[in-house]
Amino acid sequence: MYPTKALLKSANVFEYLTHAADYGITVKDAEVDFDAMIGRSRGVANGMSNGIQYLMKKNKIDVIMGNAVLKAGKKVAVTSEDGAVTEYAADKGIIIATGARSRVLPNLPQDGEKIIGYRQAMTLKTQPKKMVVVGSGAIGVEFAYFYKAIGTEVTIVEYMPGIVPIEDEDVSKQLEKSFKKMGINIMTNASVESVDTSGKGCVVNIKTAKGEEKIECDIVLSAAGIEANIENIGLEELGIVVDRGRILANEYYQTNIPGYYAIGDVIPTAALAHVASAEGIICIEKIAGHHPEPLNYNNIPGCTYCSPEIASVGYTEKAAKEAGYELKVGKFPFSASGKASAAGAKDGFVKLIFDAKYGELLGAHMVGANVTEMIAECVAVRKLEITGEELIKTVHPHPTMSEAIMEAAAAAYGEVIHL
């Protein structure tokens, strides 16, 4: 998470330098130091890791290093690096939070060198000249942006009709437009059938609607999702129920076996760090005897940190219609924003979807510069059940990117002035 965002920031700074003339600044001979970029990202990751270790000590939490296997009776057997096995017993319960890894597709086996997952993409020793990215979810488009921004020729292969397929269709179209303008080759309704790695590089065989196509590249990044780390940890022996590769748990994260809980990427909820954190807090509070409110998974913000950024929460327009709502939809383009024009970041928009009957904000969808810093307002609006009319009358500072939220609400109700 942190090293990826550090890499994206490096790419963003390099883009500023290469477009400095657009801001009336002359910069000569700006070059990418790939090793230094990777080194900086690792430094950020190490700093955050050290911070977590400090918090563990500060809060008197014992950290035991080793491989753990769940045992009956709320116990865990931990094998240390030297092979010694120690058994630990829990009084209140055990929480399974083993995370996930890059999903390996049957026709795209990862060797860690020519066909890689996201972890290897963060620590490559040399910058590839050509890369094929398979999958256009958050991981895929973030790395596609990073490598293209620093000079790698990038092709995205996506099985679905549009990139970032879980996002609102308008967001997908805008990002595809922005990426193509940047020079990223995008192939939708396409699938990688096989990769020949016998030569110096890779030859990627891609099936498209028009037939098969071959692309040569140095690296293939498999970014087709994740799979939970649940193997060999004792689930089967305990009888903990698993479905489609994820542990089943109730709204307080209790599995079917009393005393064993599961949170984060190992359960069938959104694989996002802030979701896992919220689940962990609720789980612990429940174990401690409190009465926490279950998490509302329809009000979880999702953020993608490519450029332009993507941020969303709630229903897409299509999903809201399918759910039977009558809608009021408002969109405010950043091309009409004074702050976006001044920043040289006019690509994108804010789109708000309201229930026409009650004024509830059903969904918010943003694509543009810094929108990941704006989405929390819409999460709060949904949480507090603020209506569209109330949002219009909530004065936003000018000039800011965030006033596009107020303007989009006004557009939905036919009251927009600045468009």
Secondary structure, DSSP 8 states (H G I E B T S, - for coil): -HHHHHHHHHHHHHHHHHTGGGGT---------HHHHHHHHHHHHHHHHHHHHHHHHHTT-----SEEEEETTTEEEEE-TTS-EEEEE-SS-EEE---EEE--BTTB---SSSEE-HHHHTS-SS--SEEEEE--SHHHHHHHHHHHHTT-EEEEE-SSSSSSTTS-HHHHHHHHHHHHHHT-EEE-S-EEEEEE-SSSSEEEEEEETTEEEEEEESEEEE-S-EEE--TTSSHHHHT--EETTEE---TT-B-SSTTEEE-GGGSSS---HHHHHHHHHHHHHHHTT-------GGG--EEE-SSSEEEEEE--HHHHHHTT--EEEEEEEGGG-HHHHHHT----EEEEEEETTT-BEEEEEEEETTGGGTHHHHHHHHHTT-BHHHHHTS---SS-STHHHHHHHHHHTT-----
